[in-house]
Amino acid sequence: MSEGPRVAESVLRAYARARPAMAEIRFVSGPTVLARPGDSLLRIAEANQVPLESGCQMGVCGADPVRILAGAENLTPPSMDEQVTLRRLALSADCRMACTARVRGPVTVALGREGASPDTSAREDAAVEERRHSSARRRVVIIGDGVAGVTAAVELRERDPEVDIAILGAERYDFYNRMVINKLLPESTAIDRLALLPSDWAASRGIRHLRGVTARSIDHVRCEVTIDGADTLPYDRLLLATGAACDVRAIEDSTKPGAFVMRTIDDVLRLREYIVERRCRRVVVVGAGLLGLEAASSIRETGIRVSIIEAAAWPLSRQLDRTAGALVQQLMTDLGIKILTGVVARALIGADRVEEVQLADGQRLTADCVLLATGIEPNVALAQRAGLAIDRGVIVDDRMATSDSRIFAAGDVAAYRGSTPGLWPVAMEQARVAAINVLGGDCRYHAKASPTRLKVPGLDVLSIGDVTRADGLVQEICVDDDSRQYRKLVLRTGKASAAIVVGHQALHELVSEAVTANRDVSDIVPALQRGDWSVLQP
């Protein structure tokens, strides 16, 4: 035998050893495919045209539950966030969230939640542990039925089957995914597709859900909440989960016809109706945060010309460094969306509706309508009238208790150590902690790095942790793969503490897990610097 074939054979053997073994993933009523270890079930489904609804891609919204019929041991274990989500969905132990369940070997998957029975074992075990705390606290009222309120209600019921729970919500819709309401603009999804729980989620758990009901006042002396119609709800413990509104205080005439915000389904429907009725051709979005960029992308899908104005020097200035921000700005431009940075909106101009946006430097931009995506303002009016301590949000300690020990707060309305992040994972964890303490427990909230993802078709952007803070203990590993991809991992004392990934969707879960766990990666720094981030695989 000649030397050539031997060399070729040895190269092939070495390649086979280096190449990770592919895992067989069987979708019931769908294809059987091969996938790389480390890929999430959602990513595998999307790559093979398997219909599976996606949402936050962090395991917290509950949009993509699947049943694992075989091979559960070949998936990464669920995080605390995913466990809370599964409890909220009342799914059995054979269910997982597809976006965070990553494969390690062969798995058989059934789509959706069909056939899954509610899991009551954890509820019963927890009730035994907590019942001794709850005997004197029989009535709990929750104001707000967003993610914080609903999570708290479910957690309360899981831990005590007898406590009386009433939850109030001003909206008429079932609990829905607020993170993707922008999809309603181009009508790429329907309202009922946004629902994250069945309409009987509360009744099936013995929870009173008062929809379309507004809390008017809190009497913290009599321990009563006054609601629409002057009726009252007595409470032993109260949880405020009133969320936040769009912060438009800095813009004059922000309520002029033709100006919109986007916090609820009805907000989106009003904007969509206005665009159609007025035949809008030019829309200006104020704010280049996550909401502004995602909404602009959805508006652009309808064929309307969109521009964004942003006061900071680059888009997503809270989540990205200058390099990543500039790349995102270019990628958005490639999608036909112009972003003007370093520009401050001062007023909305027009006789009887918005016609222009006046900038701080005196210039004006023509606009048929304007979407204000200028950050959040916690809904504190109710708490303020009740005499609770306020610092932008309702001040809470690490038990989520307010200045009144019988009242707790969680989610966007809560100010913990001066911070109101406005993130779903934060709201879920705060609600879980609050629920335990409402029942007399002693659970402490510990702020942790929460990933944020930009959900714009064609852009895969992840940010987690404080990516801009610099001190003597910081080491930055930056990789410019090409003109459309970028990676940055921030190490503090050798541990992964923050990261940015533009592109490389397959790395998002690995990077998020490393940062969330504050993993010591000092021994793999050379590989990371070479661009081999697969070494983050635990």
N, C-alpha and C positions, 0 to 999 in steps of 0.2 A: 504494500500500500504506500502511495506517495505521501510526502509530508503534508501537502495541501489539505486533503480530506481530514487528516488527523487534527490539524489546527482548527479547521472549520467545525469539526465535531466537538472539540473542547470548548470552543467559543459558544456554541449552542447550549452545551451543558451548563456553562457558567451563566449564560443568560437565563436559562430556565430556573437556576437556583436563585438568581437575584430578583426575578420577577415574582411578585406576590401571588400566591395561589388565589385563583378566582373563586368566589362563593356562588353557589347556585341558589337563586331566589325564585320561588314559585308563587305567582299570584293566582289565587283561585279565580276561576272565570276569566283568566288572562294569560299572559305569556309566562314561560319559564326562561329566566335570563341569567347571565353570568355578570357578577359585579365585583368591583375591587373591595377588599376589606377596608373598612373605614368610611365607606359611603353610607349616607343615611337612606332609609327606606323611601323617603320622599324623593330624594335625588334620583334614586334608581327608578322609581315609578315615572318621574317626569322624563327621564332619558329614554324610556321605552314606551312612551305614549299611553301609560296606564292612568286612567282618569282618577285623580286624587286631589281634592281641594287643598290649597296651600294658604297659609296665613303668615304668622309672625316668623315662622321657621326657628323658633326658640323653645317650643314645647309648652308655651304658656297660654296661647289663645284657645287651643282645643279644636282647631279646624280640620286636623288630619288624623283622627283616630283610626287604628287598624287592629285586627285581631291576629294574634300569632298562633297558628294552628300547630306548628312544629318548629323546633330550633330556637326557642326563647333563650336558651343558654348561649346561643351564638350572637346575641345582641348586647351592646353595652348596657349597663344597668341604668335605670331611670334616675335622673337628678331629683332633688327636692322639688324644684319647680314643676317637673313633669308629674311627680306623684300628686302634688296638689291639684294639678289640672285633671288628672284621671279621677281623683275623688270628686271633683266638681261635676264631672261628666257621669259619675255613678257607674263606672264601667268595671267589669270583672278583671281579675288579675292577669288574664291572658291578653289584655289590650295594651297597646303602646301608642305614643304619638310618633307618627312616621318621620317627622322632621328631625327628631333627636335620637331615635333608635338607629344606631350604626351597626352594620353587619360585621361579624367576625367569622362566619361560616354559613352553611346552608340554612335557609329559613323558608317556611311556608306561610303566606300572608293572605288574609281575607280583608277586602276593602271595607271601610266604614265600621259601624258599630253593630250591624245586624247580627242577631243571634247571641250577643253578649248580655249576660245577666248582671244585674246590680250586685256589687260586692258589699256584703253587710258584715263580714267578719271583723274588719278593721273598726267599723263603727261600734260594734258591740264591745270589743276589747277596750277601745278608748273610753267608752261610756263608763265602764267599771272603774277606770282610773280617775275620771273626772267627776263622777257623780257626787262624791263627798264634798266637792267644792261648790256645787251648784244649787244646793238645797235652798239657800237664802236668796238666790238670784234667779227668780223664775221667769221674769219678763225681760226680753231684750228687744229693743227697737233699733233697726238699722235704717238710716236715711241715705238713700242712694243705691241704685241697683246696677251700677257698672261693675267692673271686674273686682274692685275692692269689696263692695257690698255683697255681691253674690258669693265670692270666695268665703267671706266671713260667715255668711248664713250657712253655707254647706259645712264649713269646719265646725261651727257650733252644733249643728245637728249630728255630725259624725261623733262628737265627743259627749253629747248628752241627748238622749232620745226624748226627754221630757220637757226640756226648757221651751218656753213659749217664745217664738220668733216671729216678728213682723218686719217686713222690709218694704220700704216705700220707694217708688220710682216715678219720676215726672213724665217719662216717655211712655208711649203706647206699645212699643215693640217688645218682642221677646229679647232676652239677653243676646247681644250680637257683637261681632268683631269690629270694634271701632278702628282698628289699625288698617283696615282695607276698605273703608267706606268710599274712598276716592274711586274705586272700581265702578261705582254706580254712575259716575259722570259719563263715560263712554258706553254705559249699559253693557259692560263686559261681564257683569254678574247681576243677579237679581237680589232683591231685598231678602227673600227667604233663604238664599244661599249664605247670607251673613250670620244667620242664627247659629249660636254655639251650643244651645241647650234646647230640648223640647219644651213646648209651652207649658207642660205640666211639671216642670222641674221642681217648683216650689211645693205644689199640692202633693206630689208623690212623696215628699219628705215631711209633710205636716208643717210647712212654713206658710204663713199668710203673706202673700205677695200683693201689695196694693199698687197696681199700675195706674199711671195717669193721675197720681195723687201727689200733691206738693205739701211739704212741711212748712208751716207759716211761722211758728215760733217754738222756742224751747223754754219751759219753766223749770229751771234746775233746782228750785226749792221744792216745788210740788212733784218734781220728776214726771213731767207730762210734756208731750209733743202735741201742739195744736196743728191740725191738718185742714185741708179744704172743707168748707162747710162748718167750721168752728168745732168739729169733733176733736176729741183728744184721745191720745194713746198713752197710757201710763207705762212707765218703764222702771226697772231696777238697775239696768245698765243700758247705755245708749252708745251706738257707734255712728260716727259721722263719716260718710263716704260720699260726700257731695261733689267730688271731682273738681274740675276747673273749667274756666271759660277762656276764650282767646283774649289775650292782653292787647287791647287797641287804644289804650289811654294816650299814647304819644301821637296819635293821628287825628287831626281835626276833621269833623264831619264824618266820622267812621260809620255812622248809622244811615248815611244818605242812601237812597235807593240805588241799587247797582253795586253796593258794597256787601261782601259776604264773608262769613267765617265758615269753618268746616270742623265741627265737633260732633255732630249727630247726623243720623240719616236724613232728618227733615232739612237740615242745613244744606246737604248735598242736593236734595230734590228741589229746593228753592233755587239754588244756583243753576241747576240743569234747566229748570223751567224758564228762568230769566234769559239764559243764553239762547234757547230756542225761540222764545217769543220776540226777543229784541234782535234776533239774527246777529248776535255778537260775532265779530271777526277778530277783535284784538282784546286779549285778556292780560292784565298785569297781576302778577302774584307778588305780594309784599312779604318777604321772608324766604330765605333759602335754607331752612332747616329740613328735617325729614318730611314733615307734612307739606311744606311748600314745594319741594322737589317732586314728591310723589303726586301731588295734586296737579302740578304743571304738566307732568308726563301724561296723566289721564286726560286732561283738557286737550293736549296736543293730539291725542289719539282721535279726537273728533274732527280734526282738520283745522282747528282754530289756531291762529298765531298767538304764541304765549311768550312773554318775557317776565323775568324775575328780577326784583331789585332787593339787594341785601346790604345792610349797613356794615357788616364785617368785611374783612379783606378777602375772604374766600367763603364758599358755601360750606355748610355743616361745620362752622368754626368751633362748635363745642365738642365735636366728635373727631375732627380730622386735623392734622397738621397742615402747614402751608403747601407742601408738596402734593399730598393726597387731595387737598381741596382744589388745587389748580387742575389736577387730573380729572376730578369729578366735573369741574366746570367745563373742561374741554369735551368730556364725554356727553354732557348734557347739550352742549352746542352741536355736537354731531347728530343728536336726535332732533335738532331744529328748535331748541329752546335756548334763548339768549339770557345770560345772567350778568347783570350789572352789579359789581361789588363796590363797596365803599360808598354806597348811595343811600341816603336817608329820606324816607317818605315823611312829609310833614302834614299834608292835607289832601282831601279829595275834593275836586272842583267840578262844578256843574250846576246848571240852573235848577232843574228838578230831579236830576239823577247824575250819577258819576259820568263825567266825560274826560277828565284828566286827573293825573296824580301830580301834585306839586312836590318837588324835591327841596331839600334844605338849601341847596345852592341857587334856588329860584327857577330852575328849569322845570318844564312840565312834560309829562308823558301822556300821549293820547291813549284812552282806554274805554272800551265799551262796557266793561265791568271790571271789578277788582276783587281779588280774593286775599283776605288778610290772614297770613299765617305767621304771626308775630310773637309766638311764645304763649305761655299760659299764665292765667291769673286765678289762683285758687278761689273757689266759691266759699268765702268765709262770712258772708253777711249774716247767715243764720247763727253761726257760732258767736259772731261779734255781738249781736243783739242779746245773746244769752250770757254775755260777760266773760267768755273764755279768753285766755291769753292768745294774742295774735302776733305773729311776725311774718308778714306776707301770707303764710298759711296758718293753720291752727297748730300751735306749739304742742308737740308731744315729746314724752320721754322715751326711753328705750323699751318700755312696756306698751307703748302706743297710748298711754294715758294722757289726757289733757290736764289743764289746771284744775278741773273738777274731776276727782278720782272716780266718779261714777260714769264719766263720759270719755270715750275713746275716739280716736280718729285714725284713718288709714287711707292711702292712695294719694291722689293729686292734691287733696285739700290739706294734707298733713305736712307740717314743717318739722323735720327731724334734723336737729343741729343746723338749723338755718337753710336746709336744702329741700327743694320740692322738685325732684327729677322729672316727674311726669312720665314714668315708664311702667309698663304692665308688670314685669317681674318684681319691681319694687312694691307696687300696689298689692300683688298677691302675697308676698312675704309679710308685709305689714299687716294685712288682713288676717293671715294665719296666726301671727303673734297676738294680735288684738283679740281674736276669738278665744284663744287659750286663756288669756288674762281676764277677759270678761267673765269666764267661768270660775275665776278665782285662782288660776294657775300663776306661775311666775316664769314666763318665757320672755327672753330679751331679744330685741331686734338688733341685728348687726348688719350695717350697710356693706354690701359687697359689689364688686364690679358686675354691671349688667350689660350684656351685649346689645347693641343697636344695629339694625340692618336697614339699608336703603332698599326699598322694594320698587325699583324702576326696571321695567323690562330691558335687558341688555346691560344692566349695571349690577355687578355683584360687589357690594360694599359692606364691610363689617368694621365696627369700632367697638372696643371694650376697654374700660378703665380710663385713667387720666393720661391721655396720650401727649399732652403738652407740658406737663410739669417737669421741670428739670432741676436736679440738685447733684451734689457730689457723688451720690450713691447710684446714679442712673447710668446704665449702659444701653445704647440703642443699636439694634441690628436692623439695618435698612437694606432692602433688596429692590432695585429697579429692574424688573424682569424685561420689560419692553416699554414702548410708549403708552400702553394701555393697561399696565398692571403695576402694582406697587405693594410692598409689604414692609411693615415696621413692627418690631417687637421690642418693648421696653422692659428692661430688667432692673430690678432694685435688689441689691445684695444677692445677685445671681438668680433671683426668682422672677418668673413671668408676671408682670403687674399690669401691663396694658398692651394693646396691639391695634394695628390698622391693617386691613387686607382689602385691596381693591383688585377685583378679579379673583382667580383661584378659589372658586366656590367650594371645591372639595376640601380646602383647608379650614373653612370657617368653624366647623365643629371642633376640630383638633385645637385650634388656637383659642377658641372660647373656653374649652375645658381646661387648658393649661393655665390661662389667666384666672379663671374662676377659682381654681384650686391653688393659685399662687405657687405653682410648681417650681421647684429648684431645677433649673436647666443649665447650670454652670458647666456640667460635664459634656454637654452637647453643643456648646457655643460654636466651635469650629464648623460643625455640620450646618448649623443655622446660618452662619455667615456665608457658607458656600451656596446657600439657597435650598438646601435639603431640609424642608420643614416636616417631612414625614417622620422624622425622629421624635416629634412631639407625641407620636402614638404611644399611649401608656402601656 
